[in-house]
Amino acid sequence: MPETDLRYPIGKVADQQFYGRDINDEEVKKAYLLDIENCPGILEHAITNLDESQLDTPYREGGWTVKQVVHHVADSHMNAYIRFKLGLTEDNPVIKTYEEAEWAKLQDSSTIPINVSLTLLHALHARWHGLIKDLSKAQWSRTVFHPEKARSMTLWELLEMYSWHGRHHAAHITRLRERMGW
């Protein structure tokens, strides 16, 4: 992706430094788990001192507002947590997909203060990190079936994706701030 592609400020998940690395790589596991643990704080730092007008600014033309981005991360990561729980307790369960763009248009994404989603994310990520930090290799290899991708995905692959996801959306906000001089 060119650097000017505002949709992917840190590149796509497949462009990431550790993408596709083995489950046995402790350095990678540590980095991914830190991303899960630190995501709420990084997102909170990204929005620090933004006023209501700035929160209502899209990160790119045709993109979500900063407020919608924050609420989206909460929506997405709630789904992720449930996906991990399902994967740990059921054999290759079919996970529920959702229309994230439609969710971002719902009333709560524009009217609920973002501190509600940030508070939720802090609690959720504490639970999520606590759930996965000591998983065995066998547990990381458990799968869920993703209907949109039409394939099974390991919990390791989900970790890889959500490790990127939080950083990806925080970068939407920080890059907007840089462009706007905020």
VMD Tcl script that builds the backbone (N, CA, C; Angstrom):
set m [mol new atoms 546]
animate dup $m
set s [atomselect $m all]
$s set {name element resname resid chain x y z} {
  {N N MET 1 A 0.844 -1.184 0.000}
  {CA C MET 1 A 0.000 0.000 0.000}
  {C C MET 1 A 0.888 1.247 0.000}
  {N N PRO 2 A 0.596 2.199 -0.827}
  {CA C PRO 2 A 1.376 3.435 -0.771}
  {C C PRO 2 A 1.131 4.168 0.545}
  {N N GLU 3 A 2.113 4.926 0.972}
  {CA C GLU 3 A 1.992 5.657 2.224}
  {C C GLU 3 A 0.804 6.617 2.210}
  {N N THR 4 A 0.378 7.035 1.032}
  {CA C THR 4 A -0.700 8.002 0.933}
  {C C THR 4 A -2.085 7.359 1.072}
  {N N ASP 5 A -2.170 6.037 1.180}
  {CA C ASP 5 A -3.458 5.367 1.331}
  {C C ASP 5 A -3.911 5.524 2.771}
  {N N LEU 6 A -4.812 6.469 2.985}
  {CA C LEU 6 A -5.265 6.792 4.334}
  {C C LEU 6 A -6.080 5.673 4.973}
  {N N ARG 7 A -6.555 4.744 4.168}
  {CA C ARG 7 A -7.320 3.616 4.719}
  {C C ARG 7 A -6.432 2.693 5.537}
  {N N TYR 8 A -5.166 2.596 5.178}
  {CA C TYR 8 A -4.249 1.658 5.820}
  {C C TYR 8 A -2.981 2.380 6.268}
  {N N PRO 9 A -3.073 3.181 7.302}
  {CA C PRO 9 A -1.924 4.011 7.700}
  {C C PRO 9 A -0.704 3.216 8.155}
  {N N ILE 10 A -0.902 1.978 8.600}
  {CA C ILE 10 A 0.257 1.149 8.969}
  {C C ILE 10 A 0.383 -0.053 8.033}
  {N N GLY 11 A -0.341 -0.013 6.917}
  {CA C GLY 11 A -0.365 -1.128 5.986}
  {C C GLY 11 A -1.438 -2.131 6.386}
  {N N LYS 12 A -1.641 -3.100 5.532}
  {CA C LYS 12 A -2.604 -4.163 5.831}
  {C C LYS 12 A -1.965 -5.162 6.791}
  {N N VAL 13 A -2.804 -6.004 7.369}
  {CA C VAL 13 A -2.296 -6.968 8.344}
  {C C VAL 13 A -1.177 -7.820 7.747}
  {N N ALA 14 A -1.286 -8.192 6.493}
  {CA C ALA 14 A -0.261 -9.021 5.848}
  {C C ALA 14 A 1.061 -8.282 5.650}
  {N N ASP 15 A 1.052 -6.961 5.780}
  {CA C ASP 15 A 2.268 -6.158 5.625}
  {C C ASP 15 A 3.061 -6.035 6.929}
  {N N GLN 16 A 2.516 -6.542 8.025}
  {CA C GLN 16 A 3.113 -6.315 9.333}
  {C C GLN 16 A 4.382 -7.139 9.536}
  {N N GLN 17 A 5.234 -6.645 10.382}
  {CA C GLN 17 A 6.557 -7.221 10.627}
  {C C GLN 17 A 6.503 -8.713 10.951}
  {N N PHE 18 A 5.569 -9.132 11.777}
  {CA C PHE 18 A 5.548 -10.510 12.247}
  {C C PHE 18 A 4.527 -11.380 11.525}
  {N N TYR 19 A 3.866 -10.842 10.510}
  {CA C TYR 19 A 2.776 -11.574 9.860}
  {C C TYR 19 A 3.215 -12.961 9.400}
  {N N GLY 20 A 2.393 -13.942 9.734}
  {CA C GLY 20 A 2.639 -15.300 9.278}
  {C C GLY 20 A 3.708 -16.051 10.055}
  {N N ARG 21 A 4.212 -15.436 11.120}
  {CA C ARG 21 A 5.244 -16.111 11.913}
  {C C ARG 21 A 4.618 -17.232 12.729}
  {N N ASP 22 A 5.423 -18.173 13.080}
  {CA C ASP 22 A 4.992 -19.380 13.753}
  {C C ASP 22 A 4.547 -19.130 15.191}
  {N N ILE 23 A 3.623 -19.939 15.630}
  {CA C ILE 23 A 3.093 -19.886 16.987}
  {C C ILE 23 A 4.187 -20.130 18.031}
  {N N ASN 24 A 5.268 -20.792 17.637}
  {CA C ASN 24 A 6.352 -21.089 18.572}
  {C C ASN 24 A 7.292 -19.917 18.800}
  {N N ASP 25 A 7.105 -18.839 18.070}
  {CA C ASP 25 A 7.991 -17.677 18.190}
  {C C ASP 25 A 7.549 -16.834 19.388}
  {N N GLU 26 A 8.279 -16.942 20.475}
  {CA C GLU 26 A 7.916 -16.253 21.722}
  {C C GLU 26 A 7.987 -14.733 21.579}
  {N N GLU 27 A 8.918 -14.226 20.763}
  {CA C GLU 27 A 9.024 -12.780 20.541}
  {C C GLU 27 A 7.742 -12.246 19.907}
  {N N VAL 28 A 7.231 -12.975 18.940}
  {CA C VAL 28 A 6.005 -12.566 18.257}
  {C C VAL 28 A 4.825 -12.633 19.216}
  {N N LYS 29 A 4.715 -13.729 19.947}
  {CA C LYS 29 A 3.609 -13.877 20.899}
  {C C LYS 29 A 3.625 -12.732 21.917}
  {N N LYS 30 A 4.791 -12.406 22.420}
  {CA C LYS 30 A 4.916 -11.318 23.391}
  {C C LYS 30 A 4.455 -9.989 22.772}
  {N N ALA 31 A 4.861 -9.721 21.538}
  {CA C ALA 31 A 4.470 -8.479 20.858}
  {C C ALA 31 A 2.963 -8.426 20.643}
  {N N TYR 32 A 2.375 -9.527 20.189}
  {CA C TYR 32 A 0.926 -9.559 19.962}
  {C C TYR 32 A 0.166 -9.358 21.265}
  {N N LEU 33 A 0.598 -10.024 22.328}
  {CA C LEU 33 A -0.089 -9.892 23.612}
  {C C LEU 33 A 0.038 -8.475 24.170}
  {N N LEU 34 A 1.183 -7.841 23.951}
  {CA C LEU 34 A 1.334 -6.441 24.358}
  {C C LEU 34 A 0.376 -5.541 23.590}
  {N N ASP 35 A 0.189 -5.824 22.306}
  {CA C ASP 35 A -0.770 -5.037 21.515}
  {C C ASP 35 A -2.179 -5.162 22.094}
  {N N ILE 36 A -2.567 -6.374 22.485}
  {CA C ILE 36 A -3.898 -6.563 23.077}
  {C C ILE 36 A -3.976 -5.837 24.413}
  {N N GLU 37 A -2.969 -5.994 25.232}
  {CA C GLU 37 A -2.954 -5.368 26.552}
  {C C GLU 37 A -2.960 -3.842 26.469}
  {N N ASN 38 A -2.207 -3.292 25.530}
  {CA C ASN 38 A -1.998 -1.841 25.466}
  {C C ASN 38 A -2.967 -1.086 24.568}
  {N N CYS 39 A -3.759 -1.773 23.794}
  {CA C CYS 39 A -4.653 -1.119 22.829}
  {C C CYS 39 A -5.512 -0.009 23.444}
  {N N PRO 40 A -6.191 -0.244 24.564}
  {CA C PRO 40 A -7.040 0.842 25.087}
  {C C PRO 40 A -6.255 2.101 25.430}
  {N N GLY 41 A -5.085 1.946 26.019}
  {CA C GLY 41 A -4.273 3.111 26.369}
  {C C GLY 41 A -3.756 3.848 25.144}
  {N N ILE 42 A -3.386 3.094 24.128}
  {CA C ILE 42 A -2.899 3.713 22.887}
  {C C ILE 42 A -4.020 4.495 22.214}
  {N N LEU 43 A -5.207 3.914 22.183}
  {CA C LEU 43 A -6.357 4.603 21.591}
  {C C LEU 43 A -6.726 5.838 22.417}
  {N N GLU 44 A -6.693 5.699 23.720}
  {CA C GLU 44 A -7.000 6.832 24.595}
  {C C GLU 44 A -5.993 7.966 24.394}
  {N N HIS 45 A -4.728 7.599 24.288}
  {CA C HIS 45 A -3.696 8.615 24.037}
  {C C HIS 45 A -3.939 9.312 22.691}
  {N N ALA 46 A -4.372 8.548 21.696}
  {CA C ALA 46 A -4.599 9.114 20.356}
  {C C ALA 46 A -5.676 10.194 20.363}
  {N N ILE 47 A -6.658 10.085 21.251}
  {CA C ILE 47 A -7.761 11.058 21.252}
  {C C ILE 47 A -7.623 12.133 22.340}
  {N N THR 48 A -6.549 12.084 23.105}
  {CA C THR 48 A -6.367 13.039 24.200}
  {C C THR 48 A -6.461 14.483 23.705}
  {N N ASN 49 A -7.259 15.265 24.405}
  {CA C ASN 49 A -7.427 16.707 24.170}
  {C C ASN 49 A -8.124 17.065 22.865}
  {N N LEU 50 A -8.780 16.094 22.221}
  {CA C LEU 50 A -9.565 16.446 21.037}
  {C C LEU 50 A -10.910 17.004 21.489}
  {N N ASP 51 A -11.350 18.061 20.826}
  {CA C ASP 51 A -12.652 18.636 21.163}
  {C C ASP 51 A -13.749 17.952 20.347}
  {N N GLU 52 A -14.993 18.324 20.605}
  {CA C GLU 52 A -16.130 17.663 19.956}
  {C C GLU 52 A -16.083 17.797 18.434}
  {N N SER 53 A -15.676 18.961 17.953}
  {CA C SER 53 A -15.559 19.162 16.508}
  {C C SER 53 A -14.514 18.231 15.905}
  {N N GLN 54 A -13.397 18.084 16.577}
  {CA C GLN 54 A -12.346 17.193 16.099}
  {C C GLN 54 A -12.808 15.737 16.146}
  {N N LEU 55 A -13.530 15.362 17.193}
  {CA C LEU 55 A -14.046 13.991 17.306}
  {C C LEU 55 A -15.049 13.674 16.206}
  {N N ASP 56 A -15.690 14.694 15.677}
  {CA C ASP 56 A -16.662 14.518 14.602}
  {C C ASP 56 A -16.035 14.660 13.211}
  {N N THR 57 A -14.712 14.708 13.152}
  {CA C THR 57 A -13.991 14.830 11.881}
  {C C THR 57 A -13.663 13.438 11.336}
  {N N PRO 58 A -13.980 13.181 10.072}
  {CA C PRO 58 A -13.588 11.893 9.474}
  {C C PRO 58 A -12.069 11.814 9.331}
  {N N TYR 59 A -11.538 10.617 9.544}
  {CA C TYR 59 A -10.082 10.453 9.430}
  {C C TYR 59 A -9.615 10.539 7.976}
  {N N ARG 60 A -10.544 10.381 7.041}
  {CA C ARG 60 A -10.264 10.557 5.613}
  {C C ARG 60 A -11.592 10.889 4.946}
  {N N GLU 61 A -11.538 11.421 3.747}
  {CA C GLU 61 A -12.760 11.705 3.003}
  {C C GLU 61 A -13.536 10.401 2.802}
  {N N GLY 62 A -14.791 10.429 3.192}
  {CA C GLY 62 A -15.634 9.247 3.073}
  {C C GLY 62 A -15.428 8.226 4.180}
  {N N GLY 63 A -14.553 8.532 5.124}
  {CA C GLY 63 A -14.268 7.601 6.224}
  {C C GLY 63 A -15.061 7.926 7.466}
  {N N TRP 64 A -14.873 7.120 8.467}
  {CA C TRP 64 A -15.552 7.319 9.743}
  {C C TRP 64 A -14.968 8.512 10.483}
  {N N THR 65 A -15.784 9.087 11.357}
  {CA C THR 65 A -15.282 10.135 12.244}
  {C C THR 65 A -14.416 9.484 13.319}
  {N N VAL 66 A -13.639 10.304 13.996}
  {CA C VAL 66 A -12.813 9.805 15.102}
  {C C VAL 66 A -13.715 9.100 16.115}
  {N N LYS 67 A -14.845 9.697 16.417}
  {CA C LYS 67 A -15.790 9.107 17.374}
  {C C LYS 67 A -16.248 7.726 16.890}
  {N N GLN 68 A -16.594 7.618 15.620}
  {CA C GLN 68 A -17.022 6.325 15.084}
  {C C GLN 68 A -15.896 5.303 15.135}
  {N N VAL 69 A -14.675 5.732 14.894}
  {CA C VAL 69 A -13.531 4.823 14.957}
  {C C VAL 69 A -13.404 4.233 16.360}
  {N N VAL 70 A -13.476 5.084 17.375}
  {CA C VAL 70 A -13.339 4.604 18.758}
  {C C VAL 70 A -14.461 3.622 19.091}
  {N N HIS 71 A -15.687 3.975 18.752}
  {CA C HIS 71 A -16.805 3.073 19.031}
  {C C HIS 71 A -16.675 1.773 18.222}
  {N N HIS 72 A -16.166 1.870 16.997}
  {CA C HIS 72 A -15.959 0.675 16.180}
  {C C HIS 72 A -14.964 -0.281 16.837}
  {N N VAL 73 A -13.877 0.240 17.364}
  {CA C VAL 73 A -12.886 -0.633 18.008}
  {C C VAL 73 A -13.545 -1.380 19.170}
  {N N ALA 74 A -14.365 -0.686 19.939}
  {CA C ALA 74 A -15.074 -1.364 21.036}
  {C C ALA 74 A -15.998 -2.444 20.485}
  {N N ASP 75 A -16.776 -2.119 19.459}
  {CA C ASP 75 A -17.677 -3.117 18.856}
  {C C ASP 75 A -16.885 -4.323 18.350}
  {N N SER 76 A -15.844 -4.058 17.608}
  {CA C SER 76 A -15.047 -5.116 17.010}
  {C C SER 76 A -14.386 -5.995 18.064}
  {N N HIS 77 A -13.827 -5.373 19.075}
  {CA C HIS 77 A -13.078 -6.139 20.060}
  {C C HIS 77 A -14.000 -6.895 21.012}
  {N N MET 78 A -15.234 -6.418 21.198}
  {CA C MET 78 A -16.210 -7.240 21.929}
  {C C MET 78 A -16.486 -8.516 21.147}
  {N N ASN 79 A -16.658 -8.391 19.849}
  {CA C ASN 79 A -16.860 -9.563 19.000}
  {C C ASN 79 A -15.634 -10.476 19.046}
  {N N ALA 80 A -14.457 -9.898 19.030}
  {CA C ALA 80 A -13.223 -10.695 19.064}
  {C C ALA 80 A -13.137 -11.514 20.347}
  {N N TYR 81 A -13.429 -10.898 21.457}
  {CA C TYR 81 A -13.381 -11.589 22.750}
  {C C TYR 81 A -14.320 -12.791 22.743}
  {N N ILE 82 A -15.521 -12.592 22.241}
  {CA C ILE 82 A -16.490 -13.682 22.151}
  {C C ILE 82 A -15.980 -14.761 21.194}
  {N N ARG 83 A -15.361 -14.367 20.097}
  {CA C ARG 83 A -14.817 -15.339 19.149}
  {C C ARG 83 A -13.752 -16.210 19.815}
  {N N PHE 84 A -12.901 -15.603 20.624}
  {CA C PHE 84 A -11.892 -16.378 21.347}
  {C C PHE 84 A -12.549 -17.344 22.325}
  {N N LYS 85 A -13.538 -16.867 23.057}
  {CA C LYS 85 A -14.231 -17.737 24.020}
  {C C LYS 85 A -14.887 -18.910 23.303}
  {N N LEU 86 A -15.535 -18.634 22.184}
  {CA C LEU 86 A -16.159 -19.706 21.411}
  {C C LEU 86 A -15.102 -20.703 20.932}
  {N N GLY 87 A -14.008 -20.189 20.418}
  {CA C GLY 87 A -12.951 -21.048 19.912}
  {C C GLY 87 A -12.304 -21.911 20.975}
  {N N LEU 88 A -12.282 -21.410 22.192}
  {CA C LEU 88 A -11.689 -22.173 23.288}
  {C C LEU 88 A -12.634 -23.213 23.876}
  {N N THR 89 A -13.924 -23.068 23.621}
  {CA C THR 89 A -14.893 -23.945 24.275}
  {C C THR 89 A -15.712 -24.809 23.326}
  {N N GLU 90 A -15.616 -24.556 22.028}
  {CA C GLU 90 A -16.371 -25.329 21.048}
  {C C GLU 90 A -15.428 -25.779 19.937}
  {N N ASP 91 A -15.821 -26.830 19.227}
  {CA C ASP 91 A -15.006 -27.333 18.133}
  {C C ASP 91 A -15.340 -26.615 16.836}
  {N N ASN 92 A -14.406 -25.789 16.379}
  {CA C ASN 92 A -14.521 -25.041 15.121}
  {C C ASN 92 A -15.896 -24.377 14.941}
  {N N PRO 93 A -16.319 -23.566 15.932}
  {CA C PRO 93 A -17.635 -22.937 15.803}
  {C C PRO 93 A -17.670 -21.916 14.663}
  {N N VAL 94 A -18.837 -21.776 14.071}
  {CA C VAL 94 A -19.043 -20.730 13.074}
  {C C VAL 94 A -19.214 -19.428 13.853}
  {N N ILE 95 A -18.370 -18.453 13.552}
  {CA C ILE 95 A -18.481 -17.172 14.259}
  {C C ILE 95 A -19.481 -16.279 13.543}
  {N N LYS 96 A -20.082 -15.398 14.304}
  {CA C LYS 96 A -21.050 -14.449 13.771}
  {C C LYS 96 A -20.291 -13.280 13.166}
  {N N THR 97 A -20.635 -12.949 11.947}
  {CA C THR 97 A -20.097 -11.736 11.335}
  {C C THR 97 A -21.104 -10.618 11.570}
  {N N TYR 98 A -20.714 -9.415 11.252}
  {CA C TYR 98 A -21.622 -8.281 11.426}
  {C C TYR 98 A -21.260 -7.204 10.418}
  {N N GLU 99 A -22.211 -6.356 10.159}
  {CA C GLU 99 A -22.019 -5.271 9.188}
  {C C GLU 99 A -21.414 -4.062 9.905}
  {N N GLU 100 A -20.099 -4.046 10.022}
  {CA C GLU 100 A -19.443 -3.009 10.814}
  {C C GLU 100 A -19.721 -1.598 10.298}
  {N N ALA 101 A -19.812 -1.427 9.007}
  {CA C ALA 101 A -20.120 -0.099 8.457}
  {C C ALA 101 A -21.513 0.348 8.875}
  {N N GLU 102 A -22.447 -0.588 8.928}
  {CA C GLU 102 A -23.808 -0.257 9.378}
  {C C GLU 102 A -23.835 0.010 10.874}
  {N N TRP 103 A -23.064 -0.752 11.645}
  {CA C TRP 103 A -22.980 -0.522 13.081}
  {C C TRP 103 A -22.462 0.895 13.352}
  {N N ALA 104 A -21.493 1.344 12.554}
  {CA C ALA 104 A -20.905 2.670 12.752}
  {C C ALA 104 A -21.911 3.788 12.499}
  {N N LYS 105 A -22.975 3.489 11.754}
  {CA C LYS 105 A -24.012 4.491 11.471}
  {C C LYS 105 A -25.092 4.548 12.549}
  {N N LEU 106 A -25.093 3.594 13.463}
  {CA C LEU 106 A -26.129 3.561 14.492}
  {C C LEU 106 A -25.963 4.727 15.470}
  {N N GLN 107 A -27.062 5.075 16.090}
  {CA C GLN 107 A -27.151 6.243 16.974}
  {C C GLN 107 A -26.043 6.295 18.032}
  {N N ASP 108 A -25.731 5.157 18.648}
  {CA C ASP 108 A -24.748 5.192 19.735}
  {C C ASP 108 A -23.365 5.616 19.260}
  {N N SER 109 A -23.039 5.346 18.008}
  {CA C SER 109 A -21.713 5.716 17.496}
  {C C SER 109 A -21.550 7.209 17.281}
  {N N SER 110 A -22.651 7.938 17.259}
  {CA C SER 110 A -22.540 9.387 17.086}
  {C C SER 110 A -22.943 10.169 18.334}
  {N N THR 111 A -23.694 9.551 19.238}
  {CA C THR 111 A -24.202 10.324 20.373}
  {C C THR 111 A -23.612 9.943 21.729}
  {N N ILE 112 A -23.142 8.726 21.873}
  {CA C ILE 112 A -22.580 8.303 23.163}
  {C C ILE 112 A -21.151 8.839 23.269}
  {N N PRO 113 A -20.791 9.437 24.390}
  {CA C PRO 113 A -19.419 9.937 24.547}
  {C C PRO 113 A -18.398 8.798 24.389}
  {N N ILE 114 A -17.258 9.110 23.786}
  {CA C ILE 114 A -16.267 8.070 23.524}
  {C C ILE 114 A -15.664 7.509 24.803}
  {N N ASN 115 A -15.744 8.250 25.906}
  {CA C ASN 115 A -15.186 7.701 27.139}
  {C C ASN 115 A -15.922 6.440 27.569}
  {N N VAL 116 A -17.167 6.270 27.134}
  {CA C VAL 116 A -17.904 5.044 27.437}
  {C C VAL 116 A -17.224 3.858 26.746}
  {N N SER 117 A -16.900 4.017 25.477}
  {CA C SER 117 A -16.214 2.935 24.761}
  {C C SER 117 A -14.780 2.742 25.254}
  {N N LEU 118 A -14.110 3.811 25.628}
  {CA C LEU 118 A -12.750 3.669 26.164}
  {C C LEU 118 A -12.763 2.907 27.487}
  {N N THR 119 A -13.733 3.217 28.352}
  {CA C THR 119 A -13.859 2.497 29.621}
  {C C THR 119 A -14.149 1.023 29.361}
  {N N LEU 120 A -15.057 0.775 28.423}
  {CA C LEU 120 A -15.383 -0.594 28.043}
  {C C LEU 120 A -14.124 -1.311 27.540}
  {N N LEU 121 A -13.355 -0.645 26.683}
  {CA C LEU 121 A -12.144 -1.258 26.127}
  {C C LEU 121 A -11.113 -1.591 27.207}
  {N N HIS 122 A -10.951 -0.722 28.181}
  {CA C HIS 122 A -10.003 -1.022 29.261}
  {C C HIS 122 A -10.416 -2.295 29.996}
  {N N ALA 123 A -11.683 -2.406 30.339}
  {CA C ALA 123 A -12.169 -3.598 31.043}
  {C C ALA 123 A -12.105 -4.827 30.133}
  {N N LEU 124 A -12.556 -4.689 28.906}
  {CA C LEU 124 A -12.582 -5.796 27.966}
  {C C LEU 124 A -11.183 -6.326 27.693}
  {N N HIS 125 A -10.231 -5.442 27.459}
  {CA C HIS 125 A -8.870 -5.883 27.156}
  {C C HIS 125 A -8.192 -6.507 28.363}
  {N N ALA 126 A -8.537 -6.073 29.565}
  {CA C ALA 126 A -8.010 -6.729 30.764}
  {C C ALA 126 A -8.510 -8.176 30.819}
  {N N ARG 127 A -9.790 -8.379 30.544}
  {CA C ARG 127 A -10.364 -9.728 30.507}
  {C C ARG 127 A -9.740 -10.543 29.376}
  {N N TRP 128 A -9.676 -9.955 28.192}
  {CA C TRP 128 A -9.182 -10.645 27.001}
  {C C TRP 128 A -7.729 -11.069 27.185}
  {N N HIS 129 A -6.894 -10.137 27.636}
  {CA C HIS 129 A -5.491 -10.447 27.872}
  {C C HIS 129 A -5.363 -11.538 28.934}
  {N N GLY 130 A -6.155 -11.433 30.000}
  {CA C GLY 130 A -6.130 -12.459 31.037}
  {C C GLY 130 A -6.533 -13.827 30.515}
  {N N LEU 131 A -7.448 -13.854 29.570}
  {CA C LEU 131 A -7.908 -15.101 28.971}
  {C C LEU 131 A -6.819 -15.764 28.129}
  {N N ILE 132 A -6.079 -14.982 27.367}
  {CA C ILE 132 A -5.197 -15.570 26.348}
  {C C ILE 132 A -3.715 -15.566 26.685}
  {N N LYS 133 A -3.297 -14.867 27.709}
  {CA C LYS 133 A -1.861 -14.694 27.940}
  {C C LYS 133 A -1.103 -15.990 28.207}
  {N N ASP 134 A -1.794 -17.003 28.729}
  {CA C ASP 134 A -1.118 -18.248 29.064}
  {C C ASP 134 A -1.650 -19.444 28.275}
  {N N LEU 135 A -2.218 -19.186 27.106}
  {CA C LEU 135 A -2.727 -20.302 26.314}
  {C C LEU 135 A -1.593 -21.226 25.881}
  {N N SER 136 A -1.913 -22.494 25.794}
  {CA C SER 136 A -0.946 -23.479 25.306}
  {C C SER 136 A -0.896 -23.430 23.780}
  {N N LYS 137 A 0.110 -24.064 23.215}
  {CA C LYS 137 A 0.198 -24.131 21.745}
  {C C LYS 137 A -1.021 -24.838 21.170}
  {N N ALA 138 A -1.504 -25.852 21.877}
  {CA C ALA 138 A -2.704 -26.564 21.420}
  {C C ALA 138 A -3.912 -25.626 21.412}
  {N N GLN 139 A -4.024 -24.775 22.419}
  {CA C GLN 139 A -5.148 -23.835 22.457}
  {C C GLN 139 A -5.034 -22.794 21.357}
  {N N TRP 140 A -3.824 -22.296 21.095}
  {CA C TRP 140 A -3.639 -21.321 20.011}
  {C C TRP 140 A -3.997 -21.936 18.660}
  {N N SER 141 A -3.895 -23.246 18.558}
  {CA C SER 141 A -4.190 -23.947 17.302}
  {C C SER 141 A -5.672 -24.261 17.129}
  {N N ARG 142 A -6.475 -24.027 18.146}
  {CA C ARG 142 A -7.923 -24.252 18.025}
  {C C ARG 142 A -8.469 -23.298 16.956}
  {N N THR 143 A -9.592 -23.657 16.378}
  {CA C THR 143 A -10.104 -22.894 15.242}
  {C C THR 143 A -11.536 -22.425 15.443}
  {N N VAL 144 A -11.858 -21.395 14.677}
  {CA C VAL 144 A -13.227 -20.928 14.474}
  {C C VAL 144 A -13.421 -20.865 12.960}
  {N N PHE 145 A -14.649 -21.004 12.534}
  {CA C PHE 145 A -14.924 -20.904 11.094}
  {C C PHE 145 A -15.456 -19.517 10.809}
  {N N HIS 146 A -14.767 -18.803 9.917}
  {CA C HIS 146 A -15.150 -17.441 9.549}
  {C C HIS 146 A -15.920 -17.496 8.232}
  {N N PRO 147 A -17.254 -17.272 8.266}
  {CA C PRO 147 A -18.053 -17.420 7.047}
  {C C PRO 147 A -17.689 -16.447 5.926}
  {N N GLU 148 A -17.280 -15.223 6.243}
  {CA C GLU 148 A -16.913 -14.278 5.179}
  {C C GLU 148 A -15.625 -14.698 4.477}
  {N N LYS 149 A -14.707 -15.299 5.226}
  {CA C LYS 149 A -13.455 -15.767 4.640}
  {C C LYS 149 A -13.599 -17.190 4.104}
  {N N ALA 150 A -14.711 -17.835 4.451}
  {CA C ALA 150 A -15.026 -19.206 4.013}
  {C C ALA 150 A -13.916 -20.188 4.377}
  {N N ARG 151 A -13.384 -20.018 5.586}
  {CA C ARG 151 A -12.343 -20.936 6.048}
  {C C ARG 151 A -12.227 -20.892 7.572}
  {N N SER 152 A -11.603 -21.927 8.085}
  {CA C SER 152 A -11.295 -21.948 9.511}
  {C C SER 152 A -10.066 -21.096 9.767}
  {N N MET 153 A -10.061 -20.442 10.909}
  {CA C MET 153 A -8.930 -19.624 11.334}
  {C C MET 153 A -8.529 -20.071 12.734}
  {N N THR 154 A -7.226 -20.149 12.979}
  {CA C THR 154 A -6.768 -20.497 14.320}
  {C C THR 154 A -6.886 -19.278 15.235}
  {N N LEU 155 A -6.899 -19.532 16.518}
  {CA C LEU 155 A -6.900 -18.416 17.469}
  {C C LEU 155 A -5.618 -17.604 17.319}
  {N N TRP 156 A -4.528 -18.256 16.922}
  {CA C TRP 156 A -3.279 -17.535 16.651}
  {C C TRP 156 A -3.479 -16.521 15.525}
  {N N GLU 157 A -4.172 -16.933 14.458}
  {CA C GLU 157 A -4.447 -16.020 13.350}
  {C C GLU 157 A -5.346 -14.869 13.802}
  {N N LEU 158 A -6.313 -15.165 14.668}
  {CA C LEU 158 A -7.169 -14.098 15.191}
  {C C LEU 158 A -6.357 -13.122 16.023}
  {N N LEU 159 A -5.443 -13.653 16.839}
  {CA C LEU 159 A -4.583 -12.777 17.637}
  {C C LEU 159 A -3.782 -11.865 16.725}
  {N N GLU 160 A -3.237 -12.430 15.686}
  {CA C GLU 160 A -2.452 -11.660 14.720}
  {C C GLU 160 A -3.294 -10.522 14.128}
  {N N MET 161 A -4.520 -10.844 13.760}
  {CA C MET 161 A -5.405 -9.860 13.137}
  {C C MET 161 A -5.789 -8.753 14.125}
  {N N TYR 162 A -6.151 -9.121 15.348}
  {CA C TYR 162 A -6.586 -8.099 16.299}
  {C C TYR 162 A -5.422 -7.322 16.895}
  {N N SER 163 A -4.245 -7.900 16.918}
  {CA C SER 163 A -3.049 -7.158 17.311}
  {C C SER 163 A -2.870 -5.967 16.362}
  {N N TRP 164 A -3.024 -6.240 15.084}
  {CA C TRP 164 A -2.936 -5.207 14.055}
  {C C TRP 164 A -4.116 -4.234 14.148}
  {N N HIS 165 A -5.314 -4.740 14.374}
  {CA C HIS 165 A -6.538 -3.948 14.285}
  {C C HIS 165 A -6.521 -2.718 15.198}
  {N N GLY 166 A -6.142 -2.895 16.434}
  {CA C GLY 166 A -6.107 -1.760 17.365}
  {C C GLY 166 A -5.094 -0.706 16.938}
  {N N ARG 167 A -3.906 -1.154 16.529}
  {CA C ARG 167 A -2.869 -0.215 16.074}
  {C C ARG 167 A -3.303 0.498 14.800}
  {N N HIS 168 A -3.968 -0.227 13.926}
  {CA C HIS 168 A -4.477 0.301 12.653}
  {C C HIS 168 A -5.422 1.480 12.901}
  {N N HIS 169 A -6.385 1.300 13.797}
  {CA C HIS 169 A -7.355 2.368 14.034}
  {C C HIS 169 A -6.778 3.509 14.870}
  {N N ALA 170 A -5.892 3.214 15.787}
  {CA C ALA 170 A -5.227 4.303 16.512}
  {C C ALA 170 A -4.439 5.164 15.531}
  {N N ALA 171 A -3.820 4.524 14.548}
  {CA C ALA 171 A -3.053 5.266 13.536}
  {C C ALA 171 A -3.960 6.121 12.651}
  {N N HIS 172 A -5.203 5.679 12.420}
  {CA C HIS 172 A -6.129 6.551 11.686}
  {C C HIS 172 A -6.235 7.896 12.394}
  {N N ILE 173 A -6.339 7.845 13.705}
  {CA C ILE 173 A -6.523 9.065 14.494}
  {C C ILE 173 A -5.223 9.859 14.578}
  {N N THR 174 A -4.113 9.197 14.866}
  {CA C THR 174 A -2.849 9.936 15.012}
  {C C THR 174 A -2.398 10.549 13.692}
  {N N ARG 175 A -2.633 9.873 12.587}
  {CA C ARG 175 A -2.248 10.438 11.287}
  {C C ARG 175 A -3.147 11.625 10.926}
  {N N LEU 176 A -4.435 11.530 11.277}
  {CA C LEU 176 A -5.335 12.667 11.079}
  {C C LEU 176 A -4.828 13.865 11.884}
  {N N ARG 177 A -4.465 13.624 13.127}
  {CA C ARG 177 A -3.953 14.709 13.979}
  {C C ARG 177 A -2.715 15.342 13.362}
  {N N GLU 178 A -1.834 14.515 12.821}
  {CA C GLU 178 A -0.621 15.038 12.189}
  {C C GLU 178 A -0.964 15.899 10.971}
  {N N ARG 179 A -1.873 15.396 10.135}
  {CA C ARG 179 A -2.256 16.147 8.927}
  {C C ARG 179 A -2.931 17.465 9.267}
  {N N MET 180 A -3.728 17.462 10.347}
  {CA C MET 180 A -4.500 18.650 10.719}
  {C C MET 180 A -3.722 19.584 11.662}
  {N N GLY 181 A -2.582 19.133 12.150}
  {CA C GLY 181 A -1.806 19.958 13.074}
  {C C GLY 181 A -2.452 20.088 14.451}
  {N N TRP 182 A -3.160 19.049 14.892}
  {CA C TRP 182 A -3.836 19.086 16.197}
  {C C TRP 182 A -2.896 18.644 17.304}
}
mol reanalyze $m
mol bondsrecalc $m
mol representation Tube
mol addrep $m
